[in-house]
Amino acid sequence: MVKYARCNAMLSLALDENGQPCRYMAQADTEDAIMSAMSDHLKGVHDVDPADLINNIKGITKTTRK
């Protein structure tokens, strides 16, 4: 099983570094790894403090088969 979370599921109008709609997707085997990857993305690309969005990140994290 693989867990994933899409940035645009949480920040629907967010833009990436090129001014395009953000299509970033964190993928990992654990929820902790998803939290870390999405937090780094939110801080680095969108200048958003992920501490305020922990529950939102957990809420958009899905699981799929490999």
Buried (B, 14 or more C-beta within 10 A) or exposed (E): EEBBBBBBBBBEEBEBEEEEEBEBBBEBEEBEEBBBBBBEBBEEBBEBEBEEBEEBBEEBBEEEEE
